[in-house]
Amino acid sequence: MSKPPRRVHAAPSPHDQEADAPAGGVREDGMSALETAQYIAEFTAELSYLARQTRLDLLAYILDMARLEAARVVQAGKRKQ
């Protein structure tokens, strides 16, 4: 008996998500892109700390890269204001 083929769903690309975002940059939940980036920077810092505590070094590294990118977005957004 063979298994049925698995369906593979592609992850949404950032371009797809940008098309869904409203023109003003504020999502339905009321968070702006800048606020979202700030939240991601804070949350990934906590997740990276947890990963390092359990010696998940590669995961911690990837989370740190996400934190740095989010922080870069926040800084760029503050410069524009």
C-alpha positions as CSV (number, residue, x, y, z in Angstrom):
1,M,0.0,0.0,0.0
2,S,1.5,3.3,-1.0
3,K,1.1,6.6,0.7
4,P,-0.8,9.4,-1.0
5,P,1.4,12.2,-2.2
6,R,1.9,15.0,0.3
7,R,0.7,18.4,-0.6
8,V,3.4,21.0,-0.4
9,H,2.2,24.6,0.3
10,A,4.5,27.4,-0.6
11,A,5.2,29.9,2.1
12,P,3.9,33.4,1.3
13,S,6.5,35.7,0.0
14,P,7.1,39.2,1.5
15,H,5.8,40.6,-1.8
16,D,2.5,38.8,-1.3
17,Q,2.2,40.2,2.2
18,E,3.0,43.7,1.0
19,A,0.2,43.5,-1.5
20,D,-2.3,42.6,1.3
21,A,-1.2,45.5,3.5
22,P,-3.2,48.7,3.4
23,A,-1.7,51.7,1.8
24,G,-1.3,53.7,5.1
25,G,1.0,51.0,6.5
26,V,-1.4,50.3,9.4
27,R,-2.7,46.7,9.7
28,E,-6.3,45.7,10.7
29,D,-5.1,45.1,14.2
30,G,-3.9,48.7,14.5
31,M,-0.2,48.1,14.4
32,S,2.0,50.1,12.0
33,A,5.0,48.5,10.2
34,L,7.3,50.4,12.6
35,E,5.4,49.0,15.7
36,T,5.5,45.5,14.2
37,A,9.2,45.7,13.6
38,Q,9.8,46.9,17.2
39,Y,7.7,44.0,18.5
40,I,9.6,41.5,16.4
41,A,13.0,43.0,17.6
42,E,11.9,42.6,21.2
43,F,10.4,39.2,20.9
44,T,13.2,37.6,18.8
45,A,15.7,38.9,21.5
46,E,13.8,36.9,24.1
47,L,13.6,33.8,21.8
48,S,17.3,34.0,21.0
49,Y,18.1,34.1,24.7
50,L,16.0,31.0,25.3
51,A,17.6,29.2,22.4
52,R,21.1,30.0,23.7
53,Q,20.2,28.8,27.2
54,T,19.4,25.4,25.7
55,R,22.4,25.4,23.3
56,L,20.4,25.8,20.2
57,D,23.1,27.9,18.8
58,L,22.1,28.0,15.1
59,L,18.5,28.8,16.0
60,A,19.8,31.6,18.3
61,Y,22.0,32.9,15.5
62,I,19.0,33.0,13.0
63,L,16.8,34.7,15.6
64,D,19.6,37.3,16.2
65,M,19.7,38.0,12.5
66,A,15.9,38.6,12.5
67,R,16.3,40.8,15.5
68,L,19.0,42.9,13.9
69,E,17.0,43.3,10.7
70,A,13.9,44.4,12.7
71,A,16.0,46.8,14.6
72,R,17.4,48.2,11.3
73,V,13.8,48.7,10.1
74,V,13.0,50.6,13.3
75,Q,16.0,52.8,13.0
76,A,15.3,53.6,9.3
77,G,11.7,54.4,10.2
78,K,12.7,56.7,13.0
79,R,15.0,58.6,10.6
80,K,12.2,59.1,8.2
81,Q,9.9,60.7,10.8
